[in-house]
Amino acid sequence: MEKNDFVEINYTGRLSNGMVFDTTYEEVAENEGLDEDVDYKPKKVVVGAGHVVEGLDEDMMNAEVDEEREITVPPSKGFGEYDEDKVRGFSKREFEKKYNENPRRGMRVNVEGKPGTIISTVGGMVRVDFNHPLAGEELDYEYIIERKIEEVDEKIKALISLYAEKLEGEDFEISFDDSIIEIDVPKHASYDPSWLMLKQNLCSDIIKYTDGEKVRLVEEYTSREEGIKSEMIDENIEFDNVEEMSDEMEEVVQEVNKNEEEGEEKNKEEN
């Protein structure tokens, strides 16, 4: 493979003790008791673009399609060396007050925008480790490049899926007009606040990895939907995270659509 090639890969990653920490195989995930809510399937990535750990990324440039490979990735090219300076202490009282959480050992938290793991709650102190959970670990990968992706529309959909975890590239319609790439954005993406933050970088990468000179995003809004959004903002409805806000907005719009459809059906029957 070469840098910037789009490929579809299957892999399993294990720690030195044999424990599986990541896989694309559903059967392996079931056997290892991994998260049942994850959709285990081949992953589409750009070689050399940092979509997988550095050591695996580099090795893929020496791989061929259908070649089964095994590598060991050192911490420096995996999730980093373990850094004691990334362990910080917080007052338990202030922690509970600021984050409205009852801290307990092993809890994953987000402190000042940084993800971390609580490693102890001794006395009045909470110690949080901001190292990656796999920092300092050697990683053993078994992987195979299933195929090289050639079609431009599939490359674009792969980039969408890589950028937006909650969105599926297959839900987007892609069309081409000479050097202009037009992307029809599905309605549910418009309700996802993260879409607003990622789409500029996404469009830059689409231009970078294709022959397109311009990307046109087509998003449709109705006055009714804009009114719903404004009403929710005016009422100061609060959410714990952007996913909750996105889900709530979509549920409200769906309920309005349902009520209007029922009203139309009722009017037809009366007439």
N, C-alpha and C positions, 0 to 999 in steps of 0.2 A: 504494500500500500504506500501511497504518497501523502504528504501533508495536504490537508484540505479535502481529501477524499471523503465522501459520505458512505458510511457502511452500516450494516445491521449485524450486531454481535450478540452472542449468548455467552454467559460467563458465570462462574461461581467463585466467590472470594472467601478464603478461610484464614483464620489466625494460625499461628504456629502450633497451637494445641488442637487444631482440627476443627474448631468451631466455625460454622458458616456465619458470616456477617452480612453477606449480600449475594444475591443470585437472580438470574432472569428465568430460571426454571421453576415452574409451579410445583412439580413433584419434589424437587429438592427442598423448596420452602416448606411444603407440608411435612416432610420427614423431619426437618430441623425445627419445626414449631415456630416459624417466622410469622410476621404479621399477616393475618388472613385478609386484611382490608386492602393490601397492596395488589396491583394487577401485574402479575409476573409474566413477562413476555420479552421477546428479543428487543434490544435497545438500539435505537438509531442515533449515531454520533458522527461528529466530524473529526477525522484523524488529526491530531496535533492541536486541537482547539481547546483542550482542557475540559472536555465533557466527562472524562474519567480521570482517575489519579495519574499523576505524571509518569510513573514507571510503566503503567499499562499503556498509556498514550504513546510513549516512545517505542515500546515493543511492537505495537500494531504497525508501525512503519516498516517492520521487517517481516510482517506476516502476509500470507496469501489467503485467498478465499478457500474455505473448506479445510484449512490446515488447523489441526488441534494443537494448541500451544499451552505450556505451563511455565510460569515465571514466579520469582520471589521478588517482591518490591520492598526495598528498605524504607524505614520511616521517613527519611529525607525526601523520598519521591512518592510517599504515600500520603498520610495525614499529618506529617510533620513530627519532629522530635518533641518529646515531652518537656514542657517549660514550667519550672516551679514558680516563675514570676507571674504566671497566668492564674495562680490560685490566690483569691482575695477573700478577706474577712469582712463581714458586715454585722452590725448590731441586729440581733434578732428582733428587737422591738421595732426598730426603724424599718427593717425588712418587711415585717408583717403589716406595718402601717402604710408603707409606700406601695407594696405590691399586692396587698390584700390576700396574702397566701400564708398558710401555716407550713413553714418549711420543714421538710423531712429528708432524711438521707436518701440519695438516689433520684430525687426529683429533678426533672429538667426544667430550667427556668430561663427567662430572658431578662437580663439586667442591663438597663441603659442601652438597649439595642443589641446586646451581645448574648448569644446562647451559652448556657453553662449547666453544670451538674452540681447539685449540693452534695458535698462529700462528708459533712459533719454538722451537727447542731449541738455543740458542747457549751453548757452554761448559757450565757447570753449572746453567744456568737454563732453566726452562720458562715461556714466556709464554702465558697463556690469555686469550682474548677472550670476555667474557661478554655482549657485545652479541648481539642476534638476528642470524643470518647475513644477513638482508636489511635490517638497520638502515641508515638513511641513503639508501635506494633509493626512487626514484619507481616506483610500480606502475601499470601499465596493465591495466585489466580490460575484457574483453568479456563481457557476461552477459545472461541472459534469465531472467525468472521464468516457469517453465513452467506453474505452477498454484498456486492458493491452497488450503491444506489446511483442510477444514471439519470432518471427522469427529473426534470427541474421542479415540477409540481410536487413530487414526493420529497425532494430536498427541502422545499419551503415548508411543507407540512411537518417534516421532522424538526425543523428549527422552531416552529411554533410549539410543538410538544416539549422540546427541550427548555424553552424559555418559560412556558406557563404550565406548571404542574397540574393545575385543575382543568386545563383546557386540552382537548384532543385536536391535533392537526387535521384529522379526517373530517371535522365538523366545519372546516373553512373551505369555501369554494375558490379555486384559483383559475384565473384566466389571463390571457396574454394579448397585448395589442402592440405589435412591434417590440420595442424595448421597454414598454410599460407593463408592469406586473400588477394586476388588479386582484385584490383579495376581499371577498365578501365575508364580513365578520358576523358570526352567528349572534343572535340576540342575547344569549346568556353570557357571552363574553363581555358585552357592554355593561353588564351589571357587576362585573368583577373589577373592583378598584385596582387590583394589581395590573390589569391590562393597560390602564392609563400609564403606569410607570414603565412597563417593559416594551411597549410597542415601538418606541423610537429606536432603541437598541436593536430590536428584532428587525426592523426595516433596514437598518444599516448593515446587518449581517446578511440579509437576503440579497442586497445589492453586491456585497463583498463576495458571496459564494455563487452568484449566478451572473448571467450576462445582462441582467436588467439594469437600466439606467435610472428608473424611477419606480417607486412602489406606491400604489394608490389603495388606501384602505376604505372600504365602503361600509359605513355603519349607519343604520337607520333608527331614528327615534320618532315617536309620536308625541303629540302634545300631552296626551293622557299619561304616558310613562314619565315624561319630564315633570308633570305635576305631582305624581306620586313621589318621585325623588325629592322634590322641593319640600313637599309636605313632611316627609320623614326627617329632613334636615331641620325644618322650622320647629318641629316638635322635640328636637334635641334627643332623638332616640339614640341610645348608646349601645355599642356592641363591644364584645371582648376582642374581636379580631376582624380583619377584612373578609375572611371567609364567611363569618356569621352574617356580616352586613350584606354580602353578595347573595347569600341564600335567602335572607329575609326579603330583600328587594324583589328577587325573582318570584318568591312565593306570593307576595302582594300583587304583582303584576298578573300572575297566572290566575289569582282569585278574581281580580277585576275582569279579566278576559272571560272567565267562566261565567260570572254573573251577567255580563253583557250578552253572551251567547244564549244563556237561558232566557234573558229578557226578550231577545229577538225571536226565539222560538215561541215564547208565550204570545207575543204580538201576532205572529203568523197564525197561531191557532185561533186567536180571538177574531182575526179578520177572515 
